[in-house]
Each structure stands twice: as C-alpha cells, then as structure tokens.
Amino acid sequence: MTIAANVVGVAAALCSMTSFGPQIVKIWRERDASSVSLRMYIVTVTGFSLWVAYGVLIGSWPVAGSNIVCLVLSATILALKWRFSGRG
C-alpha cells in the first residue's frame, strides 16, 4: 500500500471517529436526545459491528481498530438516546 493510501485511510478514520464527539457532548449537556434518530443509530451500530467483524476476518487491524472506536462512540449515542428518552 502506498503512503498516499495510508494517509487517506488515516484521515478517513480520524474524521469518522471525531464526527461523533459533538453529538455526544450536545446530548450530555442538554440531557436531551429527542432529535437523535433511534433507527439510524441502530443501523449505524450494526454497520460498525459488521465492519469490525470484517476487519478481524481479513486480518486488517487498522480497519477493525478504527471501527471499534466508531462502534463505541455510536453505541454511546444510542445508549444516551435510551437514557434520555421520554425527557423533554
């Protein structure tokens, strides 16, 4: 794999991982997740779970590792959605 491909892969992983941060902070500060789509995050968590499995199956620890981080972060949003549901 070329250096350029690795740079693109790292940049993509960092963007994916950091994209969940602002949503987590917003939900936690406001104690409100009513604007978060439950179905979307169920699909997102499922997708990241499958990406982790894929990364493990093909022996690509960068794929598995970055998707584990994304899985944890998206699962955190899903858990906060359930925790703060019914509040408003």
Buried (B, 14 or more C-beta within 10 A) or exposed (E): EEEEEEEEBEEEBEEBBEEBEEBBEBBBEEEBBEEBEEEEBEEBBEBBBEBBEEBBEEEEEEBBEBBBBBBEBBBBBBBBBEEBEEEE
